[in-house]
Amino acid sequence: MAGSPVAIWANHLAGRLSGRLAVLQGWRRLLALTVLGLLAAAALPPVYALPALPVALTGLLWILSGAGRWRRGFADGWWFGMGYFTGGLYWIANALLVDAAQWAWLIPFAVLCIPAILSLYIGILCAFVRRGATTTRRVFMLGSGWAIAEWLRGQLFTGFPWNPVGSVWVFSDYAIQGAAVFGVLGLGFFTILACAAPATLADRTGPARWRLPAAGAFLVAALFAFGGMLVPPGPVPSVPDVRLRIVQPNIPQRLKWKREYATRHLSTLLRLSRAPGAEPVTHVIWPETAVPFVPSIDENGRRAIARAVPADGLLLTGAIRRTPPGVGPLQIWNSLHAIDASARIVATYDKFHLVPFGEYMPLGELLGLKKLTAGRTDFSAGPGPVTLSIPGLPPASPLICYEIVFADRVTGALDSGRPGWLLNVTNDAWFGDSSGPRQHLVAARLRAVEQGLPVVRSANTGISAVIDPYGRVTGRVGLGQEGIIDTSLPAARRAGVYYPVTGDLPLLFMSAALLLWLARAPLK
C-alpha cells in the first residue's frame, strides 16, 4: 500500500497541501481556519457529516505546523473555534426571536460572543499543540488536550458542555457504547485521535506515515465492534406494573405565558392526558413549566390538573414554585411536582443548574439588567442532583431542561442510592425547528449509555422520547408535533457500565500527563 502509485500520489498531495496551509498569512489564514471549524461543526448532530471531521482536523494541524510562536498557535485555534462553535450553536439566536421586538438586537452578540468565549479553550489548546516536534506528537496532543478542554468547558463559569465531539457518533447505536466505560469525553478523545491521524500523511518519512491513519481506522472499527457485542438485538426488559404516558402539547413559546391562552393550554394537556389508550396508564408526565399557574400555592389549579391523574397513579409535571405570599422575600424555582388524584403534591424537585440569562442574569444587580424570560425575578437554584422517591416508580433522577447535558452531574452521590431511571422534562420551544432540540435529544441518549439507565423525556414542542439504557430511542413524538407516547419503563442495565463509578478522572489524569509529556519542547 505505502509504495503503490495511489499512496505515493496521496503522500505528494498531502505534502503540498500541508506546506501551503502552513505558510498562509493574514486574512487567508483566518478564513481557512474558520472554514475548517465550520467543516468540523458539520460532523456534529443532526447533520453527522463525519468525513468532514478528518478534513477539518488535518487542516488545522497542518496550519499549526507553521505557527512559530504560542500567540500564533492561540490565534489559529481561536479562529478554528469560532467556525466550530458558530456552526454548532447558531440556533441560540432563535430564542431572541420569540420576543423579537425587545431582544432581536442581541442576535449578533449571541451568535458571535458565545462562540468567541468558548473558542478560548481551543485557542489555549492549540498554543500547546504547536509545540509538538512532529505531526504524530501533535495528533496525540490534540486528542488529549481536547478532552481536557471539553471538561473545563463543562465546569468553568457554570459550564456549557454542549456538543462534545464524541456526539458525532450518535447516528449509530453501536459506536456510542464505549461511553458506558469512559464517558463521552473518552469517546471524544478517541475520535480526535482517529480523525486527526491523516495529518501524518504529509510527513516525509516513508511507509511509516501510514501507520497512524491505519491505527485510526482500526480504532473506529473497534468502537463499532465493541458496541455490536454489547447492544442486545431486541428490547430490554421493562419495569413491571408501570405504564407511562408522556404528553407533548406543542404550545408555541410566544403564546405560552399569555393569560388569555391559559385555559386553552390547560385543556390541551388534559385532553391528551385523558385520551383512550391500549392499556391503563399508571403515571402521566408533562413537560417543563407545563401549567400556567403555581401549583404549590394554587389549590384550585391543582384540583383542575388532578383530573388527569390516573386511578391510583400520579401526574408528574414541570411547574414554577414560589414562596407563599407574605412569607419572607419572594423566591421562585423551576420545579417538578408529583401530584396524586387528591391534588396533593407528594414529591418535589427544584432545578439546580440554572441557565444564565434565561433563568438568572449574571451580575444583574451590578449591570442593572434582568433575565430575558418572563418575569422580573431571578430563579433560585435547588440543592443539586437527587434521587427522588416517587410512589409506584423506581427511584428517579429528575433533570430539568439542559441539566441533562452535564455528564458528571445527572445523578446524586452513590451513597444516596442509585436511581432506576432519568426523568428529563424540558421546553425547547425557544429554539424552534433548528439543530438545538435535536442536539438536546442526543445529549439525553449519551446520558442513557453512560449511566446504563433509561431516559424518559417530555418536551413541550419536542422532541419527547423514551430511550433505553443502550441509548436507543424506542418511542418519540417529533419536533413541532402534538402527541403522546404510551410506554412501559425500560429496566436499567445490570452490567457493563463503569462510568458512574470512575467518572472522568482517569481519562483527565491520563490526558494531562500525555499532553505535558508531549509538549516538553521549550516555549518560544
DODREN-328081 format. One record per atom (N, C-alpha, C, CB): x, y, z. Coordinates in steps of 0.02 Angstrom, whole numbers, plus 50000, padded with zeros to 5 digits. Glycine has a CB too. Example, Ala and Ser with C-alpha at 12.3 -4.5 7.8 and 13.67 -1.06 7.14 Angstrom:
<nodes>
506604971650390506154977550390506604983550390505654977650452506424988850354506844994750357506455000250394507044997050286
</nodes>
This chain:
<nodes>
500414994050000500005000050000500435006350000499535000050060500935006550046501345012650054501735014149991501805011950113501905008949951502315010149891501915010349827502835004949886501265009649830500845009649771500805016649741500145007049787500625017149676500565023849645500055028249681500375023049572499495025249703498995029249738499275032049803498375025049752499655027849840499935030149903500455035549892500255024349941500865034749840501375039749825501035046349806501835037349768500515045949765500155052049745499825055349806499615050449692499525051349851499205054149911499715057649956498835048649950500295054449964500825057550005501055064049974501415052650013501145064049908501375070049874500855075649882501505068649799500215074049871499695079049877499655081749948499025076149856499695077249998499665079350068500245083950085499665073250115500835082350059501405086550072501325093550043502035083450044501055093949982500955100449951500425104549988500755099649877499865101350006499335104850042499565107350110498715100350050499915102950147500135104950213500625110850209500455099150249501055110650159501525116150151501185122750136502015114550097500685122450093500325128650076499915131350135499865127350016499605126850172499215129150229499665132050284498795123350258500245129050294500685131250348500925138350338501275126550355501005140550275501285147150263500755152450249501755146850204500115150650254499595155650245499685161450294498895152550253499515167450271499575173250314498945177550307500205177350295498865182050355498335187050351497635184150348498445191450292497215187350307496505185450305496415178450275496115190550264496885176350232496825169650202496895164250256497355168650147497355165250302497445160450357496825160350402498065162250399496555166250419495975166550462495365163450428495825173750481495285164750364494715161950327494765154350324494675164750256495375151750309495465144550306495295141250372496185142850285495515144150427495385141350493494635141450509495765145050547494295146950493493585147450507493195142350467493325154550492493375141550403493035136550360493155129550387493275137150287493765128150408493905121550437493485120350500494655120750453493405125550542492975124850601492255123450583493015131150644492005126850531491325125550508491255118350482491125130550453491775115950448491765108950424491725104150483492385107450383492105105450536492075101150595491385101250625492605103350647491055107050627490385107550654489885103550614490155114950657490005102750549489555098750507489535091450527489755099450434490055089050562490055082150586489615081150647490765079950602489415086550680489005086150740488285084450722489035092750779487885082150771487175081150757486835087750744486835077450816486315087950704485985082150672486235080750602485245083250670486765084150579487005083250510487405076750503487425089250488487865075550550488285069550551488695068750486487845063350561488955074250460489405073850401490095071850426489435080750362490155065650448490755063350483491395063950442490665056150503491395062750376492015063550337492305070650341491905061750265491895075550359492145082450363492615083350422491555087350370492555079150474492965080050533493705078450521492705075750590493885072850488494595071850472494885077350429494685065150438494495079850381494735085350339494885091450382494215087050284494415093050427494495099050468495085098450516493855100350508495155092850550495695092150599496375091550566495565086050644496395088150509497025087750472497245094650449496945083050411496775098450422496935105250401497175109550459496345108450368496845108850516497055112750575497775111150595496585111350634497955104750597498625102750616499145105150565498675095250625498975104950502499435107350451499555114850458499175105650381499035118550473499125125750483499535127050546498455129350488499395123250599499775124150661500515122650653499485119750716500695118450604501405117050594501785123250572501485111550541501435128350549501765134550531501685139950582501495136950466501435138250641501355143250695501985143250737500715141750739502425147950724503065147850758503035149450831503515152550725502595153850852502565155950921501875154350951502705163550927501845154451017501225152351050500655157051035501335151951126500795163451024500255168151008499925166250941500525175351005500335164250893500065162150829499655155750836500635161050778499905151050877499525144950889498855146250923499925140150930498865150850971498245152651005497755155750956498375157551063497985160350915497535163550866497255158550816497905169150829497685153850794497445148650747496875144650779498015144050726496985142450840496465138550874495835142550886496715135950940495915148950903495325153050916494905153950854495535159950943495205155150797494815155950735494495149350714495265158650679494835143850723494525137350710493915136450755495035131550721493995138150820493435137550867492855141950848493665139250936492985147950821492435152250800492005148950747492715158950774492315145750699491925142150649491555136250680492375139650594491895132550724491605126550753491005128150797492135122750795491075132950842490535134450889489975138550856490805138150949490145142850809489615146450774489185141750734489905151950729489505136950699489125132050661488705127450704489585128050618488955125850763488595121150807488075124350851489075117650849488115130950861487675134350910487285140050880488085136850968487225140450814486865145950781486155146650807486865144950706485855141050827485155140850845484995144750908484945133650855485495146750947485375150751007485005157250988486035152451043485145159750928484815165950907484055165250904485075167950839483805159250894483075158350890482715160450953482905151050875483045159651011482735161551075482595169051077483175159451134482995172951043482915180151043482385182450994483575183551028482135177950952481605179650905480905178450934481685175650841480865175050992480205173951023479885180651040480285169651088480275185251066480055192151077480535196651038480035194051155480465196450972480955199750929480975207250940480795198350856480395210250954480385217550963480845219851019479675219850976480905215651071481315217551128482035215051124480995215051191482135209051094482785205951101483155204551036482705199651137482855205750977483185204050914483855207650906482735205750855483925213450935484555217250929485145213550960484485224050961484995208651004485535204951036485795199150994485295202351103485465197550938485645191650899486385191650878485205191150837486655197150850487365196950831487825195450890487565203550799487645198150949488055196951008488015189651030487845201551066487405186751029487325179751049487685175051001486585177951054487615176350936487895171850885488655172150884487615173550816488935177950901489665178750896490015178750964489815185150861489705181651015490055182251079490115175551115489685187151124489595171451114489635164951147490165160551114488955161451145490175159851047490725156151016491405159251029490615155750942491435165951033492085169151046492365167151114492015176751042491935166551164492155164551230492345157151231491605165851283491925152951201492065145751200492695144151160491475141851172492845148251110493435147151068494085148151106493415151751009494055151451163494665152251203494955145551223494515156451266494525140551236494765133951256495175130851200494175129451275494935131351138495305128351082495925132551067494855127951019495885139051078496475143251068497035141351115496295150451077496875140551178497395138551227497665131651210497105138651299497215127051191497435120351172497935120651114496835115951152497775124451062498205124651003498865128151017497855128150946498885132651066499515135651087499985130351114499405141151139499715125051145500115119351168500275114751110499745115551222499775113251068499865108251016500425110250968499215107250977500505116650952501015118950905501725117450929500945126350893501795115750994502455114151020502685107151004502465115251095502225102950979502415096150962502955095950909501815092150939503475091950920504045091750875503885088250809504635088450908503395083750809503205080150748502445080250742503465072750750502215078450682501485078250671501165072950716501325076750598501505067350725501225062050768501135064650839501685055850768501625068250864501545071150931500955075950933502185074850952500885080050881500335084950881499655081550879500415089650822499615075850845498975072150845498785069950915499035065950798499255067050951499105064751019498995070551067499665060251045499345076051056499235081951098498545084851087499765087251085498325084751024497655087351009497115082951041497545087850933497195076351037496705071851067496665072551142496865064751049497245072551176497235072951249497025079851272497935071251278497265085051238497075091751257496345093351244497495096751221496065090451191495355091651176494915088951233495155088351108495085083051259494705080251314494725084851375494975073351333495315087551390495375092151447494975098551434496105093851461495025101151373494675107351356493915106451362494855109751285493655100651340492935099551344492725098851417492735093351304493135095651458492965095151529492945102051561493465090551566493435106151547493445112951575492855117051551494105116551557492665116051488492085119651461491445117851498492005118151385491425111751525490835109651563490855111551636490765102351558491415114351659491495115951730491525123351745492105112551757491905127151706492045134051722491465138651705492675136351686491355143751746490855148951733490165145851723491055153051671489965141451767489345137551769489345131851718488745142051757489795131951669489855126451622489385126751563489755120051658489635124451505489215123851445489505118251401489175130651406489395111951420489705106351384489295103951324489805100551431488965108651291488535106751234488965104351176488095112851212488715099551138489045097051078489755094551090489065102351025489865089851136490525086751140490675083051075490575081851201491305082851057491475080050991491295072550987492215081050977491245069151045491045062151044490335061151019491105059351113489935066451017489245065850994489185064650919488845071951013489745065050882489705063950810489525056750793490375065650777489555052250843489415045150831488705043050848489905040850871488285047650869487625045650895487155043350839487315051450933487355044150777486955041150723486965033550727487225043450654487435030750764487495023450770487395021350842488185021050745486935016650854486845013950921487465010150944486235009250923487855007350898488435003450916489035007850936488634998950858489165013050896489775016950905489805020650971489855021850850489235021851003489235025851065489275021651128488605030051068489315015051122489295010851182489925011451224489195003651162490465013851195491065014951235490965020151290491625017151191490455024551282490315029551334490115026351400489755034151310489875020151399489715016651461490345015151502489335010151447490925015151469491555013551502491945019951518491985008951458492025024351468492455030251479492095036851465493065029751436491435036751459491055042951452491135046251384491265047751505490755051551373490795054851308491455058451299490215059851302491795060451353492455063551346492955058451319492695066451413492915052251343493355047051317493195045451245493295040751359492555045451229492355044451159492645049951115491585044251153492635056051141492925061651104493685061051096492755068151137494015058651148494745057751145494925053151087495005054851212494595047351083494745042651029494515045450961494405036051042493985049450960493755052450898494275057150869493095056150909494565061450912495065066150888495685062450864495255071150945495905057450900496495053550878496375050450809496655048050930495795047350800495655043950737495585048850680495035039650743495245054450693495095059150639495665063950624494475063050655496125064950670496705069150657497295065150629496915072750720497255058550632497825054450611498035055450538497645047150621497575056850491497805057950422498305063650413497215059150378498375067950463498865073350457499565070750448498835077850518499705064650471500385061950465500565060150394500465055850510500085060050349500225058550279500685063650247499575058150239500735069550277501165074750250501885073950272500915081550270502025069550320502715068450344503105064550291502715064750412503685066750276504095063350225504545058250259504515068550185504245052950284504635047850320504495040850293504475048150395504285040250231504195033650201503565030150224504785029450216503565023450223502965019550238502675020850307503115012250231503085023150354502855024150423502295029250427503425026250468502255033650377501745038950380501035036150379501845043850323500965029850356500295026850351500095023250416500275021850294500555022650462500395018750521499855021850564501015017750563499905028350576499405031550619498715031950587499645038550638498655033750522497985033450491497695026450493498025035850419498105021350483497845014450486497615012750556498385009450463498005015050606497805013950676497155017550691498355016150725497075023550663496455027250674495855023650644496505034150643495935020850584495395017050552495225010850594495585014950480495745007550620495625001750663495255003750727496294998350682495415009650755495085011950815494335013150803495405018450840494175016150746493465017250730493115010450722493405021350664493425005850687493124999150680493024995850747493554994750634493504996850793493444993850860492864996750899494094994750898492735003250891492155006250925491505002950904492125013850911491435001850838490824998750813490784991450835490804999150736491344987850832491344980750850491194979950925492024977550834491484984150967491354983851039490614984951053491774989151076490324990051021489614991351032489174985751005489414997751000489374982850949488984977450921488944971350967489274975350855489454970351008489444964751055489004966251116490154963151078488894972651131488524974451191487774975351180488794980751219487584978251124486884980051113486464973851099486814985151056485954972451138485544966551126485134967451063485084965151186484964962051030484584962650967483864964850976484594956050931483574963751034482884965551046482804970651102482474959451061482184971851122482074976751176482314974051244481334978451181482484978651288482684976751356482064975251397483104982451390482134971751453481554970551496481254977051523481744965951555480624976751543480274982551569480154981951644479614983551533480084987651677479904987751748479174985451754480004994951779479034980551795478344978051800477874983251831478324971551841477244982851810476694986751838476774994251830476624985251911477144996351778477235003551764477045004651691477965005951778476585009351681476385011351613476365018951611475695008251592476805021951572476875029151569476515032151509477615031151567476265038251519476025042151462476415048751461475245043451466476795049851409477185055951400476785060651355477895054451370476675066651378476255071451344476685076951313475725074451392476565078351249476885083951214476345088551187477355081351156476205094251220475635098551200475785102951140475435102751257476415104151124476615108251066476335115351071476385104951001476485118751126476255125551137476805130351116476055126651212476685134751068477215139451046477435143951104476955143750988478075145351106478345149351161478045156451163479095149751156477895159251106477635166051106476925166451135477625168851034476585160651141475915160551170475905157451240475445156551125476445154451261476445150351321476225154051383477135147451332476445160151394476295163651455475785169251447476925166551483475425169251391474885174251381474265171851419474725175151305474025176251463473465174251507472845172151469473295179851555472715175351413472105173751375472125166751345472005178851320472715163551344472765156751317472845151551372473355156351270472845153551435472985148851490472485143051491472975152551556471845144651484471335139351486471415134551428470635142451484471575137251369471665132951311472265128251322471765137151248472815130951348473405126851359473265121151408473985131051384472915122751463472755117551511472285112451481472435120751574471805114651441471345109951408471705105151362470805113751369472215107651327472615103351283472965097951323473125107451244473275099851379473625094951421473135089751449473975098551478472545091951472472055087351499471785082651445471485091151532471645085351387471375081151333471865075651313471215085551271472505077451305472995072451286473105067351341473655075851268473075069651403473195065151460472635060051469473285069151524472025061951451471445057751463471215053951401470875061851489471585054651346471395051151285471425043551295471845053251226470995039751262471005032451269471675029551248470435029351229471855024151280472475020651262472365013151260473035022351312472865009651234472805002451227472824998951295473354999651183473185001851343473244998951409473155004351462473934995451418472945002651522472875007651576473545010851592472575004451639473535017351604474135021151619474195021951694474125028151584474815021551720474915022451792475195029451809475395017051818475575032351763475875038851776475875043051712476595038051802475685049351719475685054051663476245059151675474995057751657476595060851622477165065451627477055071351580477835061851609477075077451609477025083751572477705087051570476485088451603477825091551521478495094551513478645100051563478565097251444479215103051555479455108551597478955114451596480145111051572478835117351656478365123051665477735122051623478715129651645477445116251627476875114651585476255118551603476715107251589476135119751668475505122651689475565130251694475275119751756475035133951678475055141251677474885144451745474585143951625475065141051799474955143751866475465140651913474215142351891475435142251977475925139752025475595134452069476205145652069475675128052055475305122852091475435122852166475475116252063476035124852187476195124452258475765129052302476925126052269475475134252272475055138852311474355139352283475365145652314474205136152227473545136752195473185130052200473625138852119472785129352252472435122952264471915121652210472095123052332471565126852187471065125852134471405123452070470685132252121471985126352055472355124051996472555116752002472965128351985472775114752062472965107752071472375103152062473275106752141471795105352086471195101152077471015100452003470595104052117471145105651965471005105351894471455100251859471085112251861472105100351875472545095751841472505088751870473265098151845472225088051931472145081451960471655077151920471895082052032471255080351878470805076551834471195072351784470335081251798471835073951773472245070051727472615064351761472735074551691472555063851828472935058751865472595051951856472985060551940472955046851835472655040151829472445037451897473155035251796471965032951896471745029751957472335026351992471185024651943472425027952055472975025152096473665026852067472905017552101473705032152027474335034051996474525041152013474305033251922474945044151973475205050851985475275054651919475875050652022475275061251925475455065651871476115069151889474895070851856476605068751845477245072151854477265078051806477845067351842477335084051833477325089951791477845095151810476635093151793478135098151761478555103951773478115109951790478995105551712478355114151835477965119951858478415124951892477395117651906478185131051895478505136151935478305135152008478325143351911478785135552054478635135452125478875142052156478975129252161478515144452205478715150752237478575150552312478335156752205478885155052347478725155752418478005158052425479205160652454477635155852476476945158052485476915165652495476625154452545476385168852473476325176152483476365178052556475655178552454476755183152570476835185552639477325181852681476185185452672477665176652652478145172652689478845174352664478005165052683479175179052697479855180852679479915183952611480295174752682480535185052587480635187852521480425182952466481375189852511480215185752410479985181552355480565177552325479655185952300480465170952319480915166552284480515162152237481335162352332480785160652179480455156152133480945150752111480175159952071480675144852096481065139152074480745136152012481125133852131481165133351970480935129351913480905122151938481405130151849480305119451945480225113351985479855107851946479835114852048479875101951976479485096251954479075093852014479935090451926478425093052004477975090552057477685083852037477405095652072477595079452086477195073352078476535074552116477565066952105475975074152080475315075852109474865069652104474995081952071474515068252160474075062452160473355064452144474105058852228472905059452144472215060652124471845065152173471845054052117472105065952234471805070452283472085077552279471915067752353472475078852227472775085452215473315087152265472235090852216473605082152297474165083252343474825082652306474135078352402475295086852324475975086352298476355081452343476335093352296476545075752314476865070452354477625070352346476565063752335477885073952298478615074252289478775080452247478905067752255479345083652261479555089652226480305089552214479345096052265480495091952156481195092852139481285099952112481445087452087481815103352133481975110152110482605109952067482065115052169482555112952008483125113151962483715116651996482935116851897484315113651989484905116552023485395119751974485265111152062485385117651911485855120551862485475125351818486215114951819485485131751836485085136751803485425139251739484945142551850485015141551692485265144051628485425151451635484745142851572486055153451625486215160651628485825164551575486975161751617485605170451594485225175051552484495172951545485545175551484484355166351544483665164051538483315163451606483645157451502483675160651656483385159751722483685164351775483455152551744484255167051761484535172251803485015176451761484895169251866485125182551782485575186951745486235187551784485255193951735486785184751757487425185551791487595192951802487985182051751487795194651862487975201651880487395206351865488595203851841486775203751871486195207651853486125214051895485585203551860486235213451960486165219352003486695224551986486205217352076487295222251971487835226851955487715230451889488505223151953487465226551839487365229351772486685232551763487465224051721486225231451811485555234251804485145230751751485595241451790485275224251738484915220551686484505214951717485415217651635483975212951682483535207551703483595201751654482805209951709483395195751676483425189951633482955190751573483225183651672483075186851521482725187651458482035184551458483135184751402481885180051504481245176551504480725180451543481335169451533480105177851542479555181251575479675181951650478905177551563479445187451679479535188651750480165192451764479545182051788480165196151818480745200451834481195197451888480505207151857480965191951920481345189051975481775183251949480875186552030482415183251969482855177651951482625171351987483585179251968482725165651955482575159251987483115157752039482545153651934482905153952090483365151352140483555144152121483055151552211484145142152141484385135452125484205130452179485145135452114484045124352158483935118852205484585116252233483555113252171484555111252277485155108952313485625104652271484945105152372485415102352213485865098152173485525091852149486485096352213485875087652112485555081452087485345077052146486035077652041484755074152140484485070052194484185063652165483945073952235484105058752207483725052852189483045053652223484085046252211482525054352182481855056052206481425049752212481525061152160481125048852270480655043352280479965045452256480635041052354479695041752208479035043252179478615036952186479085045552104478045037352221477635031352231477465027852166476995033252267477555021252167477375017152109477905016752055476755019752079478475020152066479015020252016479685018752048479035027151980480165016252009480845015752036481105022652054481315012151986481585023152100481875029752115482125033152051482465028952166481995039652046482155043251984482655048751998481515046251954483045050251946483475056251948483145061351901484225054651926482795066351928482465071351886482965076451860481895074751924482875078451798483305083451766482865088051725483855080051722482925094451737482505099351703482925102951650482205104451753482675102851589482985106351532483695103951522482965113951543484175108751519484845106851497485275103951553485195112851468484975102451610485355098851662485605092151635484905097651723485275089551584485475082851559486095083151515484895079851519486355089051498486955089251457487595088651499486985095651417487535088951566488115088551610488225081251631488015093151673488695078051597488775070751606488935068851678489325068251561489305073051713489525071151780489055073551835490205073851793488465076251817488015078851868487285077051854488085086351873487165071051832486475069051818486185064551872486445065451751486595062251918486335058251974486655060752039486485050651964486345059152094486615060952159487205056552178486075060652212487465057652237488025053752262487835046352265488255056252331488335042052251488195034852250487945032252317488825031152231488165035352372487945032952437487215034752453488395035752491486905039052411486205040652420485745035852383486065047752397486035030952349485625026152313485605027652239484915025952341485685022452199485695023352126484985023552100486095017652091484825028552056484145028752028484035023151978484025035551994483415021951962483235016951913483105019851844482645013051935483055026551840482935029851776483065037251781482215028451751483145040551724483225047751720482585050751690483845049651677482315055851724481715059151700481905066251679481155059351755481835067651615482025074151587481405077751561482555073351531481215083251594480675087351569480985093851543480135088851624480765096151485481085101851454480595105751412481675099551411480795111851394480425116151348480915118951298480035121851387480965115651240481425117851188481075122251136481735111851153480465124551153480095128751106480465135151089479405130551134480905137251134481295143351122481705142951057481765144551180481885136951036482385136250983482095133950917482915131451005481425133350914481085132050851481315125650817481195137750805481225125550751481415119750710482145120650689480945118850648482595119050735483305120150723483705114150749483545126750758484355114750747484785109350773484735108750849485505110550753484565114150884484585114150957484195108550990484335120650982483535107850977483165102451008483425095550989482435103050989483665094850929483925088350908484575086750945484045088250831485005091750954485615090650992485465089251066486075096750986484935092251092484735090951161484535083651170484145095651181484175080851121483985073851124484605069351121483515072051066485105071251081485725067451077486065067151146486205070651025486065072851182486355072851249486005067851294486325079851280485335067451289484965062651330485145055451312484205063751320485255054051249485445047351228486135045551256485445046751152486595050251256487265048951283487235047651358487735054751268486805051451394486755050351467486475043351480486305055751499486015041051439485735034351449486295029051445485185032851396486735029751395487275024951386487775025451444487635026051319487975031551462488475032451515488235029551581488635039751523487605030751597487335028651661487035021651660486825033551685486915018951601486575012451597485865012851621486955007251636485555018751612484875019951637484425022251580484875025151694483785020351581483335023051532483195030451545482675019151532483035034051493482855041151498482145041951471483365045751459481735045251510481055047051488481045054651482480505044451538480855056951423480925064051407480255066851383481475065151353480015071951419479405075451398479595082651381478865075251454479485084551318479665091151293479035094751269480195090651236478995101151281478395105051263478245104551188478495112351282478735106151146478635105851073479055100451041478795112651042479375096351080479785090851053480525092151064479645090050979480895086951064480715080151045480625075951109481265077050999480005073751121479875069251177480075062151156479115069451198480345058351204480615051851185480675047151245481285052651151480685040751230480875035551277481525032551251480305030051286482035032251294482695030051274482905024251320483215035851277483095018651291483285012951333484005013851358483205006351294484245009651403484915010651432485495009651384485005006151491485355007851322485865007551270485845013551224485795001051230485435018551243485385024551203484925024051143486055026451179484545018651138484095017751081483425021151095483995010251065483185024951046482535028251053481995023151036482485034651007481575021551085481055016451074480365019551063481025011751134480305026051072479685029651058479815037051058479145027851111479475040751014479585047951010478975051450981480205049450969478925057850998478475062450963478925067750932477935065751011478845068750867479305072950829479265080350847479185072150757479755083950825479805091150838479215094750805480475093950812478895099150845478345103150819477695099350811478535106050755477625093750845477015089750841476675089350909477165082650814476025088650908475635087150969475525079650972474955091050970475615076751032475505069551036475685066651104475895066150984475615060151108475765056451170476175050251153475105054451207476525047751203476865041251199476625037151258477645041951199476295031651245476125026751297476655021351296475415023851286476975020251352477555015951352477665012651420478175019851333477975006951419478245004051481478895007651497478364996251473479165006451556479795009451577480345004251569479755012051650480835005351524481375000551517481764999751583481865002651460481994993751596482394992551656483114994851646482374984951675483444996351701484144998351699484594992551680484355001351766485174994051653485674988851639485964986351705486234991551593486134980051706486404977051766487164976151764486084970351778487464976551704488184975251698488464979151640488324967651690489134979851639489474982951583489484990551584489164980751520489294993651640489285000951645489775002951701488555003651660490285006751683490815008551730490865016151742491475005951706490615020051695490705027251700490405030151764490395030651641489815027951789489555030851851490025030051911488895027651867490455025051909490925023951965491585027751953491075016351973491855027251893492515030251880492475037651863492855026551824491935039751829491885046651808492425048451757491935051251868492595054951755493075057351705493795057651731492875064251683493905056451795494575057551824495115053251792494555056251897495015046751781495565042851749495755045551680495355035551742495265047251640495405049951574495765056651579494755050751534495545061051624495855067551631496575066951655495455071851680496705062551703497395061551727497835059051670497405056551785497605054151632497995051551577498115056951524497645045551546497585060751508497645065851456498135071351477496965068951441498095073551540498535078751564499265076451563498335081051635499385070351586500065067651586500345067051515500095060851621499925064651469500135063851400500275070651367499615060051359499835075451379499925082051350500565085351374499325086451366500695085051438501295088251466501935084751442501265088351542501915078251437502505074551414502655076151341502395067051423502135076551300502245077851228502425085151214501625075951189502235089651260502365096851250502995099151284501765100851274503465094651296504035096551336504555100551297504355090351364504425102151234504885106551197504885113451228504685106951121505435117251225505465123851256504955128651226506155126751250504675132951267504175137951245504515143451207503795140751305504235145151149504515150551108504095156851114504565148351034
</nodes>
